[in-house]
Amino acid sequence: MKIKILWCVISLIAVSFQLPALEVGSLFHFSNLDFSKNRDSADTDMSGYDYVWGLTLYGTIPVSDSMYLKIGNFYDPILQNTVYNLIGFEQNYVKILVGPFFGIIHNNDNLIQSGLSTTVRIDLPGVFFLSFMADSSIGGRLVKKGDYIQEKNGIEAGFYVPNAVCSVGLETKTYTRKHTSSEQVTGFTEYFFKTDIFKKNVPYRILLTFAYQTQTIDYVTETLTTTHTLNSLVMGTKLTARVSDNVQIILDLESNVYSFGSAEDIVLSLPDSGLGMYLFRSSTGVVVNF
């Protein structure tokens, strides 16, 4: 069943290849800076050998000069796999992206969970921009085993300087899942400063990110809540290079500068150095414009 659902997503994007001005992107994500999905409440270490990975596939289809569709499966280490079916509007200084999303391939008990996604951006080109984003599953109740809720919220404000766009923002993500006699709540909070560097007629741009991130897992039972926390200072570098008129290559790397964590009153044993002990998040992929 999982393979069939994923194949449907890939087929939907593939069928759209015949549409004019289609843009198709794919990204492979690989990380050891995130808690393992199989992490137990009794674990007190962060070995650096627990790798998580996923694949993003999406397509953007213009409908008119001011409207477009964006569909595809987007992977996130916190929210896992989510299929978005969004419609975007761009008019003067306002951009709106809204539509349903579906959590898929998370477990065998509840294969699909629907939700609503909304993004609003106010942009005065060359001066400043302000962006708000909110995603939430529909029906915020966990009743039976396998039920889950996905939530994502963010705010970002930026200003333009010569050959760069600087911004500050906050993003939060929460994934709550019902087990037989307990609930597991995985959370992520990021405070960031970004600088998007570019130059006219230069076929690449670089996005630099400096962030403070907090990841948590709450193991909730009727009598006890156990919380694991990982705090990290992160530096990110994202390179987007245009190798032809229609093809862009994306290389994205977030490197851990310093981390500290806790499990209740127990300090997590974090890796210091050595092969396999480097904590990172990486994404690599290609965007093709037809």
KOLFILUM-279973 format. One record per residue (C-alpha): residue number from 1; x, y, z. Coordinates in pm, 1 decimal, decimal comma. Layout:
<nodes>
+-------+----------+----------+----------+
: vokol :        X :        Y :        Z :
+-------+----------+----------+----------+
:   NUM :        X :        Y :        Z :
...
+-------+----------+----------+----------+
</nodes>
This chain:
<nodes>
+-------+----------+----------+----------+
: vokol :        X :        Y :        Z :
+-------+----------+----------+----------+
:     1 :      0,0 :      0,0 :      0,0 :
:     2 :    280,8 :    243,7 :     85,8 :
:     3 :    452,0 :    175,5 :   -247,7 :
:     4 :    122,7 :    228,1 :   -434,1 :
:     5 :     62,3 :    567,7 :   -269,7 :
:     6 :    415,4 :    687,4 :   -343,4 :
:     7 :    384,1 :    563,1 :   -701,1 :
:     8 :     60,1 :    762,2 :   -742,9 :
:     9 :    241,2 :   1079,2 :   -634,5 :
:    10 :    526,2 :   1018,1 :   -879,9 :
:    11 :    282,0 :    935,5 :  -1159,9 :
:    12 :     81,3 :   1252,3 :  -1097,5 :
:    13 :    393,9 :   1462,8 :  -1139,3 :
:    14 :    509,5 :   1262,8 :  -1441,2 :
:    15 :    178,8 :   1309,7 :  -1623,5 :
:    16 :    221,4 :   1686,6 :  -1589,3 :
:    17 :    535,7 :   1682,8 :  -1804,7 :
:    18 :    323,3 :   1762,6 :  -2111,6 :
:    19 :    201,5 :   2091,3 :  -1963,6 :
:    20 :    372,5 :   2412,1 :  -2083,7 :
:    21 :    621,6 :   2598,2 :  -1861,3 :
:    22 :    621,7 :   2316,9 :  -1607,1 :
:    23 :    889,0 :   2325,7 :  -1336,3 :
:    24 :    981,1 :   1997,5 :  -1170,0 :
:    25 :   1210,1 :   1959,2 :   -869,2 :
:    26 :   1353,5 :   1669,8 :   -670,9 :
:    27 :   1561,6 :   1671,6 :   -352,0 :
:    28 :   1726,0 :   1394,2 :   -152,3 :
:    29 :   1752,4 :   1468,9 :    222,0 :
:    30 :   2006,5 :   1302,8 :    453,9 :
:    31 :   2071,7 :   1389,0 :    819,3 :
:    32 :   2208,9 :   1275,0 :   1155,0 :
:    33 :   2116,6 :   1596,6 :   1340,9 :
:    34 :   1762,0 :   1475,9 :   1404,4 :
:    35 :   1621,1 :   1229,3 :   1655,0 :
:    36 :   1562,6 :    882,4 :   1512,4 :
:    37 :   1199,6 :    787,4 :   1450,0 :
:    38 :   1264,9 :    473,2 :   1656,7 :
:    39 :   1408,4 :    658,9 :   1954,7 :
:    40 :   1296,0 :    514,6 :   2289,2 :
:    41 :   1214,2 :    712,2 :   2603,9 :
:    42 :   1495,3 :    527,4 :   2783,9 :
:    43 :   1765,2 :    647,8 :   2541,4 :
:    44 :   2007,6 :    902,5 :   2685,5 :
:    45 :   2259,2 :    943,3 :   2404,4 :
:    46 :   2295,4 :   1099,7 :   2061,0 :
:    47 :   2537,1 :    869,7 :   1882,9 :
:    48 :   2572,9 :   1051,1 :   1549,7 :
:    49 :   2513,2 :    719,7 :   1370,7 :
:    50 :   2131,1 :    744,1 :   1352,7 :
:    51 :   2066,7 :    865,9 :    999,4 :
:    52 :   1729,3 :    976,9 :    864,9 :
:    53 :   1655,8 :   1035,2 :    499,3 :
:    54 :   1374,5 :   1116,6 :    260,5 :
:    55 :   1282,7 :   1233,1 :    -89,8 :
:    56 :   1099,9 :   1544,0 :   -211,4 :
:    57 :    931,7 :   1546,4 :   -553,8 :
:    58 :    721,1 :   1840,4 :   -673,1 :
:    59 :    593,2 :   2025,3 :   -976,9 :
:    60 :    490,7 :   2388,3 :  -1034,3 :
:    61 :    242,4 :   2455,4 :  -1314,5 :
:    62 :    150,2 :   2808,8 :  -1431,8 :
:    63 :   -221,9 :   2863,5 :  -1484,9 :
:    64 :   -208,8 :   3233,8 :  -1577,5 :
:    65 :     23,0 :   3529,7 :  -1532,9 :
:    66 :    -83,8 :   3560,9 :  -1169,4 :
:    67 :   -181,0 :   3204,5 :  -1076,2 :
:    68 :     -0,4 :   2870,2 :  -1050,0 :
:    69 :    -39,0 :   2522,8 :   -902,4 :
:    70 :    218,9 :   2351,0 :   -681,2 :
:    71 :    185,3 :   1979,2 :   -612,1 :
:    72 :    414,4 :   1709,1 :   -481,2 :
:    73 :    547,3 :   1511,9 :   -187,2 :
:    74 :    765,2 :   1708,5 :     55,5 :
:    75 :    981,8 :   1530,6 :    314,6 :
:    76 :   1068,0 :   1679,8 :    652,6 :
:    77 :   1255,0 :   1496,4 :    934,3 :
:    78 :    994,1 :   1618,7 :   1187,1 :
:    79 :    671,4 :   1611,5 :    983,3 :
:    80 :    781,7 :   1321,1 :    759,5 :
:    81 :    606,3 :   1282,8 :    420,8 :
:    82 :    339,9 :   1534,9 :    321,0 :
:    83 :    164,6 :   1571,0 :    -14,3 :
:    84 :     68,8 :   1931,7 :    -93,0 :
:    85 :   -189,3 :   2045,5 :   -351,0 :
:    86 :   -156,2 :   2424,7 :   -346,0 :
:    87 :   -273,8 :   2712,0 :   -560,2 :
:    88 :    -71,4 :   3031,8 :   -566,7 :
:    89 :   -179,3 :   3388,5 :   -642,9 :
:    90 :     53,9 :   3681,3 :   -711,8 :
:    91 :    -99,7 :   4025,1 :   -741,1 :
:    92 :     94,3 :   4350,3 :   -707,3 :
:    93 :    272,8 :   4325,9 :   -369,7 :
:    94 :     86,1 :   4026,2 :   -225,2 :
:    95 :    153,2 :   3654,9 :   -273,0 :
:    96 :    -79,9 :   3386,6 :   -137,2 :
:    97 :    -26,0 :   3009,1 :   -143,8 :
:    98 :   -315,2 :   2803,1 :     -8,0 :
:    99 :   -457,0 :   2452,4 :    -34,9 :
:   100 :   -494,7 :   2110,5 :    124,7 :
:   101 :   -216,0 :   1875,3 :    227,6 :
:   102 :   -212,2 :   1506,2 :    316,2 :
:   103 :     22,2 :   1323,5 :    550,1 :
:   104 :    102,0 :    987,5 :    389,2 :
:   105 :    307,9 :    671,6 :    446,8 :
:   106 :    345,9 :    739,2 :    820,2 :
:   107 :    205,6 :    414,1 :    959,9 :
:   108 :    -24,4 :    125,6 :    868,9 :
:   109 :   -297,4 :    233,0 :   1111,1 :
:   110 :   -373,4 :    570,0 :    951,9 :
:   111 :   -238,0 :    603,1 :    598,5 :
:   112 :   -368,8 :    951,1 :    513,5 :
:   113 :   -427,9 :   1256,8 :    733,8 :
:   114 :   -564,3 :   1574,2 :    570,9 :
:   115 :   -486,6 :   1934,2 :    658,0 :
:   116 :   -481,6 :   2292,8 :    531,3 :
:   117 :   -177,9 :   2502,0 :    436,1 :
:   118 :   -166,1 :   2882,5 :    403,0 :
:   119 :    122,4 :   3116,8 :    322,2 :
:   120 :     91,8 :   3493,6 :    280,1 :
:   121 :    378,3 :   3719,2 :    172,9 :
:   122 :    374,9 :   4098,1 :    144,5 :
:   123 :    664,8 :   4216,6 :    -70,1 :
:   124 :    783,1 :   4564,8 :   -159,0 :
:   125 :   1059,4 :   4478,5 :   -409,6 :
:   126 :   1393,5 :   4630,8 :   -328,6 :
:   127 :   1277,5 :   4744,7 :     16,8 :
:   128 :   1132,3 :   4476,7 :    248,1 :
:   129 :    906,6 :   4170,2 :    275,5 :
:   130 :    697,4 :   4002,3 :    543,5 :
:   131 :    581,3 :   3641,0 :    529,1 :
:   132 :    344,4 :   3428,7 :    740,1 :
:   133 :    293,1 :   3053,3 :    710,7 :
:   134 :     58,5 :   2809,5 :    888,3 :
:   135 :     -5,6 :   2437,4 :    827,5 :
:   136 :   -233,3 :   2227,2 :   1046,3 :
:   137 :   -405,8 :   1891,5 :   1027,2 :
:   138 :   -785,4 :   1900,6 :   1020,8 :
:   139 :   -950,6 :   1761,8 :   1333,4 :
:   140 :   -710,7 :   1805,5 :   1624,5 :
:   141 :   -810,1 :   1489,1 :   1813,3 :
:   142 :   -613,4 :   1171,9 :   1875,0 :
:   143 :   -863,2 :    890,6 :   1928,0 :
:   144 :   -719,6 :    559,7 :   1815,5 :
:   145 :   -373,9 :    409,7 :   1768,5 :
:   146 :   -197,6 :    553,1 :   1465,7 :
:   147 :   -375,3 :    891,5 :   1466,4 :
:   148 :   -138,4 :   1184,4 :   1417,9 :
:   149 :   -139,1 :   1562,8 :   1383,7 :
:   150 :    104,1 :   1771,4 :   1177,9 :
:   151 :    152,2 :   2142,0 :   1250,6 :
:   152 :    391,5 :   2400,2 :   1109,3 :
:   153 :    400,5 :   2776,1 :   1167,5 :
:   154 :    643,4 :   3045,3 :   1069,8 :
:   155 :    704,5 :   3416,2 :   1036,7 :
:   156 :    985,5 :   3588,3 :    846,0 :
:   157 :   1073,2 :   3952,1 :    783,2 :
:   158 :   1347,0 :   4073,7 :    553,9 :
:   159 :   1503,0 :   4372,6 :    384,5 :
:   160 :   1700,3 :   4427,1 :     66,0 :
:   161 :   2059,3 :   4544,4 :     38,1 :
:   162 :   2278,1 :   4556,2 :   -274,4 :
:   163 :   2318,0 :   4200,3 :   -410,0 :
:   164 :   2157,2 :   4038,7 :   -103,9 :
:   165 :   1836,3 :   3987,4 :     89,9 :
:   166 :   1864,6 :   3964,6 :    469,7 :
:   167 :   1590,1 :   3822,8 :    691,2 :
:   168 :   1512,0 :   3707,2 :   1043,8 :
:   169 :   1240,0 :   3466,6 :   1143,8 :
:   170 :   1093,9 :   3193,2 :   1357,9 :
:   171 :    966,2 :   2851,0 :   1253,5 :
:   172 :    798,7 :   2581,8 :   1464,5 :
:   173 :    695,8 :   2226,6 :   1372,8 :
:   174 :    506,2 :   1967,6 :   1578,1 :
:   175 :    422,5 :   1606,0 :   1503,5 :
:   176 :    194,7 :   1429,9 :   1753,8 :
:   177 :    118,2 :   1058,9 :   1726,6 :
:   178 :   -110,9 :    830,8 :   1926,7 :
:   179 :     23,4 :    496,0 :   2047,9 :
:   180 :   -170,2 :    222,4 :   2226,1 :
:   181 :   -137,6 :    368,5 :   2576,6 :
:   182 :     69,2 :    683,3 :   2520,6 :
:   183 :    135,2 :    977,8 :   2292,2 :
:   184 :    462,4 :   1094,1 :   2137,2 :
:   185 :    508,3 :   1463,0 :   2056,0 :
:   186 :    805,8 :   1561,0 :   1838,8 :
:   187 :    877,2 :   1933,2 :   1822,6 :
:   188 :   1117,6 :   2167,6 :   1646,8 :
:   189 :   1177,4 :   2540,8 :   1698,0 :
:   190 :   1421,6 :   2753,6 :   1497,3 :
:   191 :   1526,8 :   3116,7 :   1531,4 :
:   192 :   1725,0 :   3218,7 :   1225,1 :
:   193 :   1907,1 :   3493,8 :   1039,0 :
:   194 :   1948,5 :   3443,9 :    663,9 :
:   195 :   2142,7 :   3623,0 :    392,9 :
:   196 :   2058,7 :   3540,1 :     31,7 :
:   197 :   2352,2 :   3654,1 :   -183,3 :
:   198 :   2321,6 :   3697,9 :   -560,1 :
:   199 :   2454,9 :   3905,5 :   -848,7 :
:   200 :   2307,0 :   3996,6 :  -1181,7 :
:   201 :   2418,4 :   3773,5 :  -1471,3 :
:   202 :   2596,8 :   3534,8 :  -1230,9 :
:   203 :   2450,3 :   3181,1 :  -1267,1 :
:   204 :   2449,2 :   3094,9 :   -897,7 :
:   205 :   2334,7 :   3230,5 :   -562,6 :
:   206 :   2428,3 :   3145,0 :   -204,5 :
:   207 :   2200,1 :   3140,2 :     99,1 :
:   208 :   2379,9 :   3166,1 :    434,8 :
:   209 :   2189,7 :   3073,1 :    752,3 :
:   210 :   2277,1 :   3118,7 :   1118,3 :
:   211 :   2026,7 :   2957,2 :   1353,1 :
:   212 :   1950,3 :   2838,7 :   1702,4 :
:   213 :   1739,7 :   2521,3 :   1699,6 :
:   214 :   1563,2 :   2319,4 :   1967,9 :
:   215 :   1434,5 :   1966,8 :   1907,3 :
:   216 :   1219,2 :   1786,6 :   2162,9 :
:   217 :   1043,1 :   1454,5 :   2204,3 :
:   218 :    776,0 :   1419,6 :   2472,7 :
:   219 :    676,0 :   1066,4 :   2572,3 :
:   220 :    337,9 :   1116,5 :   2738,8 :
:   221 :    156,3 :    852,9 :   2945,6 :
:   222 :   -128,2 :    887,2 :   3196,0 :
:   223 :    115,4 :    915,3 :   3487,2 :
:   224 :    446,1 :   1037,7 :   3341,5 :
:   225 :    591,4 :   1267,2 :   3075,1 :
:   226 :    953,3 :   1215,8 :   2969,8 :
:   227 :   1113,3 :   1488,9 :   2758,0 :
:   228 :   1427,7 :   1464,2 :   2547,1 :
:   229 :   1577,3 :   1793,4 :   2429,0 :
:   230 :   1855,0 :   1875,8 :   2182,6 :
:   231 :   1968,6 :   2238,5 :   2143,3 :
:   232 :   2194,8 :   2329,8 :   1852,1 :
:   233 :   2374,5 :   2626,2 :   1702,9 :
:   234 :   2371,5 :   2568,0 :   1327,6 :
:   235 :   2539,5 :   2728,1 :   1027,8 :
:   236 :   2393,7 :   2655,6 :    684,3 :
:   237 :   2509,6 :   2709,0 :    327,3 :
:   238 :   2282,3 :   2657,3 :     29,3 :
:   239 :   2415,2 :   2683,5 :   -326,0 :
:   240 :   2174,0 :   2714,8 :   -619,6 :
:   241 :   2361,4 :   2696,0 :   -950,5 :
:   242 :   2208,8 :   2731,8 :  -1296,9 :
:   243 :   2393,5 :   2490,4 :  -1524,6 :
:   244 :   2178,4 :   2571,0 :  -1828,4 :
:   245 :   1877,0 :   2781,0 :  -1924,8 :
:   246 :   1645,5 :   2510,5 :  -1791,7 :
:   247 :   1836,7 :   2325,8 :  -1517,8 :
:   248 :   1939,0 :   2427,3 :  -1165,9 :
:   249 :   2144,6 :   2223,4 :   -919,8 :
:   250 :   2083,5 :   2263,4 :   -544,2 :
:   251 :   2337,9 :   2178,3 :   -273,0 :
:   252 :   2226,0 :   2251,6 :     83,5 :
:   253 :   2424,2 :   2175,5 :    401,9 :
:   254 :   2350,2 :   2262,8 :    765,3 :
:   255 :   2642,4 :   2198,4 :   1000,8 :
:   256 :   2621,7 :   2174,2 :   1376,1 :
:   257 :   2850,9 :   2424,6 :   1549,0 :
:   258 :   2763,4 :   2333,3 :   1907,4 :
:   259 :   2495,1 :   2116,4 :   2068,7 :
:   260 :   2379,7 :   2037,5 :   2418,4 :
:   261 :   2083,4 :   1837,0 :   2535,0 :
:   262 :   1898,3 :   1670,5 :   2818,2 :
:   263 :   1660,7 :   1387,0 :   2896,0 :
:   264 :   1475,3 :   1501,8 :   3206,6 :
:   265 :   1770,0 :   1567,9 :   3441,3 :
:   266 :   2011,5 :   1350,2 :   3243,4 :
:   267 :   2250,6 :   1521,4 :   3002,0 :
:   268 :   2252,4 :   1355,8 :   2661,3 :
:   269 :   2586,8 :   1205,6 :   2562,3 :
:   270 :   2666,9 :   1399,8 :   2245,7 :
:   271 :   2943,9 :   1302,4 :   2002,3 :
:   272 :   3256,1 :   1517,9 :   2017,1 :
:   273 :   3463,5 :   1434,7 :   1709,8 :
:   274 :   3582,2 :   1157,1 :   1486,4 :
:   275 :   3449,8 :    978,8 :   1179,2 :
:   276 :   3071,9 :    964,3 :   1179,4 :
:   277 :   3042,1 :   1213,4 :   1465,5 :
:   278 :   2985,5 :   1519,9 :   1249,3 :
:   279 :   2622,4 :   1630,3 :   1294,7 :
:   280 :   2458,9 :   1772,6 :    984,5 :
:   281 :   2154,7 :   1802,7 :    758,8 :
:   282 :   2200,8 :   1790,6 :    384,0 :
:   283 :   1985,7 :   1813,7 :     73,6 :
:   284 :   2087,5 :   1780,3 :   -288,4 :
:   285 :   1875,1 :   1787,6 :   -598,6 :
:   286 :   1782,2 :   1938,4 :   -932,0 :
:   287 :   1511,8 :   2171,8 :  -1062,6 :
:   288 :   1415,4 :   2147,9 :  -1431,2 :
:   289 :   1204,9 :   2410,5 :  -1609,4 :
:   290 :   1028,3 :   2284,0 :  -1923,3 :
+-------+----------+----------+----------+
</nodes>
